[in-house]
Amino acid sequence: MAKIVVIGSASMDLVVTAAKRPGAGETVLGDSFKTVPGGKGANQAVACARLGAEVTMVGCVGDDSFGKTILNNLQSNGVVTDYVEPVTGIESGTAHIILAEGDNSIVVVKAANDRITPAYVGQAAAVIKASDIVLIQQEIPEETVVHVSEICSKYHVPLMLNPAPARPVPSRVIEQAAYITPNEHEAAILFGDEPLSDVLRRYPNKLIVTEGKNGVRYFDGSQEVVVPGYQVEAVDTTGAGDTFNGAFAVALAEGMSITDSLRFANRAASLSVMRFGAQGGMPTRDEVEGSL
């Protein structure tokens, strides 16, 4: 069984569905409102666990009702929460999501997720060193991402950086990461105006650029490869990227090739958008393998 550590955010998603997205100063009537557990870190941890990995989550929640719900949800999905700490006097992180016009818009409030400091992560050093791969995202402090990249480099543990939400990433993190998985927008933030093909060539088998329903692009050392996506009728695209990253990590940790891992991840992500909720749509291992 693959051993995976996910270091990142755990939040509550506050989800509104509507026929259209409001413009500045505009009020529209919504169709529904739901609260569901989310956060990029927690999403990726649940995705990995549902696909059969042994997953440890490293993160923080508030000492509020949302924090209790987030913890219970992780545990019910089989995620080890020994390093998910309720922080006294701080509210849990939230993501405010509008589902409209076939896509989503999201505002994230980090709150307790800002307490995932280098010192806090250091408490989990032993489990990080024993893992097959570590996943990290950017809804936590930048210095923590840098610190984790240094730990993984020191102990030769592959690090997968999902650079979302988009912000510049220190060059040493890019060099130390084993895999970097931006979408096209995030890649532009990371690498500026440099042509994508040139950047892909500079980071063969490391830089994995997701292109939505069109699939995933990377350079394998000799040529640029596009692994196609799967066409489905989307209900809720929230969490599709997190499902992709979790599935990609599981497949790599189990020894699949990059191309096969990406095919597996694309299939998992496509299934995830067919149901409501970032985690609600995340497929099981049997569902992915049965649809490949």
C-alpha positions in Angstrom: 0.0 0.0 0.0 1.3 3.4 -1.0 2.2 5.7 2.0 1.4 9.3 1.3 1.6 12.4 3.4 -0.5 15.4 2.5 0.5 18.8 4.0 -2.0 21.5 3.4 -5.3 23.2 4.1 -8.5 21.7 5.6 -11.5 23.9 5.3 -15.3 24.1 5.0 -16.7 24.8 1.6 -19.8 27.1 1.6 -21.3 26.4 -1.8 -23.9 28.4 -3.7 -25.4 27.2 -7.0 -26.9 29.7 -9.4 -27.9 30.1 -13.0 -25.4 32.9 -13.5 -22.5 34.5 -11.7 -23.1 38.0 -10.3 -21.1 40.9 -11.7 -19.8 43.8 -9.5 -22.6 45.4 -7.6 -25.1 42.8 -8.9 -27.4 40.6 -6.9 -28.8 37.3 -8.3 -31.0 34.6 -6.9 -29.3 31.3 -6.1 -30.7 27.8 -6.5 -29.2 26.1 -3.4 -26.7 26.4 -0.5 -24.7 23.6 1.1 -21.7 23.3 3.5 -19.3 20.5 2.7 -15.8 19.7 3.9 -13.0 20.9 1.6 -9.6 22.6 1.4 -7.0 21.6 -1.1 -5.0 19.6 1.3 -7.9 17.7 2.8 -9.4 17.1 -0.7 -6.2 15.5 -1.9 -5.9 13.4 1.2 -9.4 12.1 0.8 -8.8 11.4 -2.9 -5.7 9.4 -2.1 -7.4 7.4 0.7 -10.4 6.5 -1.6 -8.0 5.2 -4.2 -6.4 2.8 -1.7 -3.4 4.7 -0.2 -2.4 4.9 3.5 -2.7 8.6 4.0 -1.5 10.9 6.8 -2.8 14.5 6.8 -0.7 17.4 8.3 -2.8 20.5 8.9 -4.8 22.7 11.3 -8.5 23.4 11.9 -10.2 25.9 14.2 -11.8 25.0 17.6 -15.2 25.6 16.1 -18.0 23.3 14.8 -16.5 23.4 11.3 -13.2 22.0 12.7 -15.0 19.1 14.3 -16.8 18.3 11.1 -13.6 18.5 9.0 -11.8 16.2 11.4 -14.7 13.7 11.5 -14.9 13.7 7.7 -11.2 13.0 7.3 -11.3 10.1 9.8 -14.5 8.6 8.2 -12.6 8.5 4.9 -9.7 6.6 6.4 -7.2 9.5 6.7 -4.9 9.5 9.7 -5.3 12.8 11.5 -2.7 12.5 14.2 -1.1 15.7 12.9 -4.3 17.7 12.3 -4.6 20.0 15.3 -7.5 22.2 16.4 -6.2 25.7 17.1 -7.7 27.4 20.1 -9.3 30.8 19.4 -9.0 30.5 15.6 -11.8 29.8 13.2 -11.5 27.0 10.6 -10.6 27.9 7.0 -13.5 28.4 4.6 -13.9 28.5 0.9 -16.8 30.5 -0.5 -17.8 28.9 -3.8 -20.2 29.9 -6.5 -21.2 27.2 -9.0 -22.6 28.9 -12.1 -22.5 28.8 -15.9 -20.8 25.4 -15.9 -17.8 26.4 -13.7 -16.8 27.7 -10.3 -15.5 30.9 -8.6 -13.9 30.6 -5.2 -12.8 32.9 -2.4 -10.6 31.2 0.2 -10.2 32.4 3.8 -7.1 30.6 5.2 -7.8 31.2 9.0 -6.4 28.2 10.9 -4.5 27.0 7.8 -2.1 29.9 8.4 -1.0 28.1 11.6 0.7 25.3 9.5 4.1 26.7 10.2 7.6 25.1 9.6 7.8 24.3 13.3 4.3 22.6 13.3 5.2 20.5 10.2 8.5 19.5 11.9 6.5 17.5 14.4 5.6 15.1 11.5 9.2 14.7 10.3 9.2 11.0 11.1 6.1 10.2 9.1 7.3 12.4 6.2 10.6 10.5 6.0 8.8 7.2 5.9 6.4 8.2 3.1 6.5 7.2 -0.6 5.5 10.7 -1.7 4.5 14.0 -0.1 1.8 16.3 -1.5 1.7 20.0 -0.8 -0.3 23.0 -2.1 -0.3 26.8 -1.5 -3.2 27.5 0.8 -0.6 27.5 3.6 2.3 29.9 4.4 5.0 30.1 1.7 7.8 29.5 4.3 6.2 26.1 5.1 6.3 25.1 1.5 10.0 26.0 1.3 10.6 24.1 4.6 8.8 20.9 3.4 10.8 21.0 0.1 14.0 21.0 2.1 12.9 18.1 4.3 11.9 16.0 1.3 15.2 16.9 -0.5 17.2 16.0 2.6 15.6 12.6 3.0 15.1 11.8 -0.7 11.3 11.7 -0.5 9.6 12.8 -3.7 7.6 16.0 -3.3 4.6 16.8 -5.5 3.9 20.6 -5.5 0.4 21.6 -6.7 1.1 25.4 -7.0 -2.5 26.5 -6.3 -3.7 29.1 -5.5 -1.3 30.7 -8.0 1.6 32.7 -6.5 5.4 32.8 -7.4 7.4 29.8 -6.1 11.0 30.2 -5.0 13.4 28.6 -7.5 14.9 26.2 -5.0 11.4 24.7 -4.4 11.0 24.2 -8.1 14.4 22.5 -8.3 13.8 20.3 -5.2 10.3 19.2 -6.1 10.0 15.9 -8.0 6.7 16.9 -9.7 5.0 20.3 -10.2 1.4 20.3 -11.3 0.1 23.7 -12.3 -2.8 24.4 -14.7 -2.1 26.8 -17.6 -2.9 29.9 -15.5 -0.6 28.8 -12.6 2.2 27.9 -15.1 2.1 31.5 -16.4 2.4 32.8 -12.8 5.4 30.5 -12.2 7.3 31.1 -15.4 6.1 34.4 -16.9 6.1 34.9 -20.6 8.5 32.1 -21.4 6.9 29.8 -24.0 5.4 26.8 -22.3 7.2 24.3 -24.6 10.5 25.8 -23.5 9.7 25.5 -19.8 8.5 21.9 -20.3 11.8 21.0 -21.9 13.7 22.5 -19.0 11.8 20.3 -16.5 11.4 16.9 -18.2 9.1 14.5 -16.3 8.7 17.1 -13.6 6.5 19.9 -14.9 3.0 18.5 -15.5 0.6 21.1 -16.9 -3.1 20.4 -16.7 -5.3 21.7 -19.4 -8.8 20.9 -18.2 -10.9 18.7 -20.4 -8.1 18.7 -23.0 -5.9 16.6 -20.7 -2.3 17.0 -19.4 0.9 18.1 -21.1 4.6 17.2 -20.2 8.0 16.7 -21.8 9.3 13.1 -21.5 12.9 13.9 -22.3 12.6 13.5 -26.0 9.1 14.8 -27.0 6.2 16.7 -25.7 3.4 14.4 -24.6 -0.3 15.1 -24.2 -2.3 12.6 -22.2 -6.0 13.2 -23.3 -8.7 13.9 -20.8 -12.1 12.1 -20.7 -15.3 13.9 -21.9 -18.1 13.7 -19.4 -21.2 15.8 -18.4 -19.9 17.9 -15.5 -22.1 18.6 -12.5 -19.5 20.3 -10.2 -15.9 20.9 -11.2 -14.9 21.8 -7.7 -12.1 19.5 -6.5 -11.3 18.0 -9.9 -7.8 19.3 -9.7 -7.4 17.9 -6.2 -8.7 14.5 -7.4 -6.2 14.6 -10.2 -3.3 15.3 -7.9 -4.3 12.7 -5.4 -4.7 10.0 -8.1 -1.4 11.0 -9.8 0.4 10.6 -6.5 -1.1 7.3 -5.7 -0.3 5.9 -9.1 3.3 7.1 -9.0 3.8 5.8 -5.5 2.6 2.4 -6.7 5.3 2.4 -9.4 3.2 3.2 -12.5 4.9 5.1 -15.4 4.2 8.8 -15.7 1.9 8.3 -18.7 -0.1 5.6 -17.0 -0.2 7.6 -13.8 -1.6 10.6 -15.8 -4.2 8.4 -17.5 -5.3 7.1 -14.2 -5.4 10.6 -12.7 -7.4 12.0 -15.7 -10.0 9.2 -15.4 -10.3 9.9 -11.6 -10.7 13.6 -12.2 -13.3 13.1 -14.9 -15.4 10.9 -12.6 -15.2 13.4 -9.8 -17.0 16.2 -11.7 -20.0 14.0 -12.3 -21.3 14.4 -8.7 -21.7 17.4 -6.3 -19.0 18.5 -3.9 -15.2 18.7 -4.0 -15.0 15.4 -2.0 -18.5 14.1 -2.7 -17.6 13.2 -6.3 -14.2 11.7 -5.6 -14.2 8.1 -6.9 -13.1 4.9 -5.3 -10.3 2.7 -6.7 -12.9 0.2 -8.1 -14.8 3.0 -9.9 -11.6 4.3 -11.6 -10.3 0.9 -12.6 -13.7 -0.2 -13.8 -14.0 2.8 -16.1 -10.5 2.8 -17.6 
